C-alpha cells in the first residue's frame, strides 16, 4: 500500500494495479458479471420473495455476504479509464473490512453526532442526513432550501442538492463552471448552517461534482473541510474511474470522509433483487478496499420505477442490512420516493422506506422527491422521516412486524408511483418562515394521524 505522510493511499495503489490489470471491454465485463451473479444466487440460495418485502431470515444475510465477498474477489473492480481490472484477494477484502470504521464522529462541537454500525432491531436512534441529495436546485433557492433542512431539530447532517447552472452558465464537467458550482454550493451550505445556529453540523457535500472538479475546488477553497464527506460512487456495476479515485485520494490526504455510494440497478446487470443484494455487498467491500470509505450509502435503483420505495428496492436494503451482521459497518439507506411534496403518496413512500430501513439496522438519508429529478421537497419531510425512524428504533420493531407494516403501506402508493411528482420547494413552503404551506401541513398532519393509528408515531 502506498504511503504519503503516513496516510495509506489505497486509490493510488489501485491506479498502480490498473496499469497492469487484465484488459477487458466494459460490455464483456457486464455480461460476464451478470452471468456470475446468477450462478452465485443459485450456489448460495439467495432468493427474492415478492410477498416478503422485508426479509428476516438471518441465513439470508450470511448468504448474501458470502456471495458478495466471492463476487468482489473474483470479478474485481473495472477501472474504466484503463479498461483494466483491479483484483483484490479474499484476505485483502477482509482486511479492508476489518480496518473500516465501526463508528465515527461527524461534525464538531455541540453539533457533533456519532455514526455507528446498527443491527436489525437496534434500539439506537438512526442518524438522519437531511436534504435533496444531488437533486438539481436553482442557485437562487439553494440557500433557503438547505436552511429548511438544517433547521430541523432531528436532522443530524445535511446532504443537499446540486447546482447545475451557476450565474447563468450551465455547468459542464471539468470546466470552470463545475469548479464555481462546487465552491458556491459549499458557500451556501456553510451560510445555511451558520444561520440555523448549527455551524458544526456534518456536511456530505460537493454534490455539484460532474467529474472530480467541484469536490477538488471545494476542498482547495477550505469549504469542504476535515470531518465533512464527499460522495464516492461505485459505478454500475463494479466499476470506478480516475475521477472517483482522485477524489478519494485527496480526501484521505486532507481528512475529508469518503461516503461510498452503492447503487446497483435492480433489473440491470445486477439482475433482480437477489442479485442486486449480492452486488451491493461486493461493491461495499470494493469501496472499502479502493476508496477507504468511512461509511456507505445504499441506493438500489429500480430499472423502470427508479425509486427506492419499490418493493424490490426495499427488499435489497433490508437484505443488505441482514448481511451487515457479518460486516458491522455504518450503513445509510437512501430514501428516494417517486412522488413529491404536496402528495400523501410521497409520505407513504417515505414511511415504508423508513420502517424497513430502520428495522434492518440502517441510518437514513433524504427524503429525495421525484426520484431526485426535481427540488420538490423541504425540511419538514426530513423531520417527518426522522420522527418515524426514531419511533421505529425506540420500539425495537422486528423485521417480521416491519414486513407487515410495509406491506400495508405499500398498498397505499404502489399503484400511483410517480403519479404526483409534487411542487417545488418555493411553492409548498413559505420562503420567509420556511414553514410548509397550510395545505401541505394539513396533508402531513392527516398522514401522521394514520401512522399513529397504526402505532408508528
N, C-alpha and C positions, 0 to 999 in steps of 0.2 A: 504494500500500500504506500502511495506517495505521501510524504510529509512536507508541510510548508509551515515553518514557525511553530511546529508542534501540532498542527492541525492535520488530521488524516483526510486527504482529498480523494475520496472514492471516485468522484467524477473524472478526475484527471487519470486515474488508473483505468477507468472504463474507456477513455479515449485511447490510451495506450493499447489496450486489448483489442479495441475495434479496428485498429490499423492492421491487425494480423489475424482477425477472425475469419470465419467461413463466409465466403461471398455468396449471397443469395438474393434473388429478386423478391420484392415485397409480396407480389401475388402468390408466388410459390410458398413463401413463409406462411401467409394467411391460410392457404388451403391445407398445408400440412399441419398447421396448428389446429384447425377446426377438426380434422380427422383424428388427431391425437386426443383432443378434448372428448370427442365421442367415445373413444376407447377407454379413457380414464373414467368416464361416467359409468361404464359397464364394469370395469375392473374393480372400482371402489364402491359400487352400488349406490351412487348418488342419483336420486330420482326426485322430480318435482311433482307434487300432488296439488292440482289446482283447487281442490276443496279445502286445502290447508295453507292459507296464505302466510301463516306464522308457524313454522315448524318448531317442534320442541324436543325431538329425539337427540340426545347427546351424541349418539353414534354417528348421526349425520354430520355434526360439526367435526368430529375426528376424521371422518372420511373425506370431507371437503378439504380439510387442512392437508392431509397426506397426499391427496391427488394434486392439490395446488403446489405443494413442495416438489412433487415429481415433475410436474409440468414446467415449473420455473427452472429446475436444474437441467431438464432435458432440452427444452427449446431455447432457453436463454432470452436475451434482450437484443432486438434488432436495432442497431444504430443506423437510422435511415440515411444520414449524410454519407456514410461509407458503404451502405448496403451490405454490412457485415454483422455477424452475430457475436455478441459477447456472452460467454457462458460462465456460470458460477457453479462450483461443486455443491453437493448437499451440505457439506461441512461449512463452506463459505456462507451459504444462505442461513444456516442455523446460527453461525457466529454473528451475522448481521442482525438476526432476530434477537439473539441473546444480548447484544450490546445496545439495542434500541431502547429509548426511554420508556419506562413504565408510568412515570408521572413527570410533569414539568410545570413550572410556574410560568404563567402567561401574564404579561403586563407587569406593572410595578406599583409600589405604594399601596394605598388603600383600594386601588382598582385591580390589584393582582388577583388571579384565580389559579387554582390548582387543577390542571387537566390530568386525569389519571385513568388508567385502564379500568373499565367497568366490566361486569359479568352479567349474564342473563339473570333477571330477578333481583339485580343490585338495588339496594335501598338508597344509595347515594344519589344526590341530585345531579342530573346531567348538565354539563355546561352548554350554554346556548350562544352560538355565533349568529348574531342578527344581521340582516342586510340582504341586498338584492344580488350578491354573489356573482358579479360579472355581467349582469344584465345591462344593456346599454341604457344610460341615463343622460339626458341632456345636461350640458355643463351648467346651465342656468338653474337647474333644480337639484344638482348633485349634493350641494351642502345641506339644504333643508331636508332632503330625504334621508341623508346619512344621519343628521341630527335626530330625526324621528326615531331611529333605532338606538342610537347611543343614549338617548334619554330614558329608555325603558328600564325600570329597576331590575328586572330579571334577565336582561341581556348582558352577557358576560364579556363578549368580544364582538368586534364588527368585521364583517366581510361584505363589502358593499359592491356597487355596480362598476361598470367601466365607462370611460369617456371615449366616444368614438368620433367626435368632432370637436376640435379644440380651437376656439377663436375663429370659427368659420372654416377651418381646414380639416377635411376628412382625414382621419388617422390612417396612415399607411405603415405596414410593418417594416421595421428597420430604418425608418425615416425620422427626421427631426420632429415631425408631428407625433410620433409614438413617444419619443422622449418627453416632449412637452406634456402629453396627456398623462404620462406616469407621474411626473412632478406635480401637475395640477391636481390630479386625483388625491395624492398624499397630502398636499397642502390643504385641500378642502376637508379631508378626513381629520387632520390634526385640528383644524379650526372647529369642527363639529364636536370632537372630544373635549376640547377646552370649554366650549360654550355649554356643553352638557354637564360640566363640572366633573368630568371623568378623564383627565388628561393621561392617566396611566393605563387606560384600557388597551388590551391587546388588539392589534390590527392584523388581519390576514388580508393583504392588500397587493397593490400593483396589478389589479385585475385588468387594467388597460393594456397589458402586455399582449401584443400580437406575436412578437418574437421574444427576445430577451431584453430588448432595448428599454422598455418602460421600467422594468424591475431594476435594471442596472442604473438608469438615470435617477430613480427614486432613492436607491441606496447611496449613490455618489453625492446626492444633494443632502444627505443626512436626514431624510424624511421617512424612509423605511429603515427602522433602527434595530439595534440589538434587542432581541426579545420579541420583535414582530415576526411575521411569517409571510412567505410568498408561496404561490401555488406552483407545484411541480408535477404536472400531469405525466402519467404513463400513457403514451399514445396508443390508440386502438390498433391491434391488441399486442401487448408485449413488445412495444417499441419505444424508442426515445430519439431525441435529436440533440444536436450541439447547443441549441438554444436552452433546452431544459438542463443539460449538463453544465452549461456555463452559469446559469442562474444558481444551480445547486452549489457549484464550486465557490462562487463569490459569496453566497450566503454563509457557507461554512467559514470562510475567511473572516467575515465581519460579524458573525453571530446572529444572522437572520435565520429563523427556523424555516425548514422546508416542510410544507404541508403537501404530502403526496396525494394527487387526485387519481383515484382508481375508478374508471367509468366504463366498464365493459358494455358493449352494445348487445342487449338481450334480443336474440333473433338474428344476429350477425355472425361473424366468425367465432364468437364466443358461444354460439349455439343458444339453446334455451336457458331457462333459469338455472338448471342444474349445472350446465357447463359454465355459465356466467359466474356462479359462485366459486367454482374451481379457478377460473381465470382471475377473479378478484383476489383470491389468496395468492396466486402466483405473482400478480402484479404488485401486491403489497410487499412480498418478500423481495422482489426485484428492486422496488423503490428503496427499500432499506439498504440493500447492497450497493446500488448505483448512486443514489442521492444522499444516503444517510439521513433520510427524512425523520423529522421529530414526531409527527403524527400523521394520520391517514384519513382522508375523506372518501367515503363510499358513495358512489353515484352511478348505480346501474341505469342505463338508458334504454328504454323500450324502443325498438327499431321503428315502430309506427307511431305510438302514442307519446313517446319520449318521457313522460312524467314518471317520477319515482313512486307515485301513488298507484300505479297499476299493480294488480295482484302479483304479477311475475316479479316486479322490481322489489316490492315489499318482501317477498319470499327470499330474494337474493340477499338483501340486507340482513334479514334475520338469520339466514343460514351462515353468513359470514360472522355474525355475532356469536353463533354457536361455535364456529371454528376458532373464535378468539379465546376459547378455553385453552387452546394449545399455544396461542401466540401471546396473549396478555399484553395487548397494545392499546393505547388511547385511539379509539376508532370513532369517527364522527359521521353521522348519517346526513347526507344532503337531502333536504325536503323540498322537492320541486314539483308542485302541483301543476295541473294543466289549465285550471281556471284561475281567476284573479279577483282582486279586491272588488267588493260590491256584490259578490255571489255567495250564497250559502254553500254551494258545492265546493268552493275554494276552502272553506273552513272544514268541511267534512274530509276533504283530501288531506289537509294538514293534520287533522285528528287521527286518521287511520295511520298515516306515516309515523306520527309521533308515538302512538301507543305501541306499534310494533317495534320501532327502533329502540325506545327506552326500555321496554321489557326485554329486548335482546341484548342489552348492555351497551348501547351506543349513545354518544352525545348527539347534539342537534345543530344543524346549520340551515339558515333560511328564515322563513319560508320564501321561496322564489316563485313568483306567479307566472302564469302563461308560458311554462316551460323555459323560463329565462329569456324570453324574447321581447318582453315589454315591461316597463317600470310600473307595473300596475299593483302596487302594494306599498305598505308603510310599516312603521314600528309597532303599531297596535297588534298586528297579526303575529309578530315575533313574540310579543308579550303573551298573547293567547297561547302560542305554541309552548312557551316556557312554563306557563301556569299548568298546562296539561301534562307536560313532561315531569314537572315536579310532583304532581299528583300521582302519576303512574309509579314513579320511583318510591314515593312515600308509602304507597300501598303494597310495594313489592309485588306488583302484578306478575303472575306467572305467565309463561308463554302459551299455555293452554287457554287460559282466560283471555289473554290478549288476542288469540286467534278468533275466539267467538266474537269479541268486540269489533275486530277489524272486518270480519265477515258482515256484521250488522251495518257498520259504517259504509262499507264498500257498496252495498245496495243503494245507498243514498246518492251516489255520484257516478257509479260505473257507466251508466248509460248516457251520461252527459259530460264525459271527459272532453275538455277543450271547447265546450259549447259556449262558455262565457269567459273570455279572457280578462274581463273586468275593465276598470277605468284607471287611467294613470294617477299616480300619487297626488298630483296637484288638482285633480278633480274629486277625489274622495277624502282629502284631508284639507283642513283649514290651514293655510300657509302662515298664519300669524300665531296660532296656538299649537299647531301640529297635532290637533285632535281629529279623529275621524268625523266625517260628516254625520249629521243626525240619522240619515238613512242607513249608513254603513254601521253606525254604532248600534242601531236597533236590530239589524240583522245579526250582528255579533252577539248581542245580549240573548236573542232568541236561541241561537245555536248553543251558546254556553248553558242555557237552561236545559236544552235537550241532553247535553252531555252530563249535566249534573243529575238529571233524572236517571241516567244510565250508571250513575255512581262514579263518574270520571272526574268531576270537579267539586 
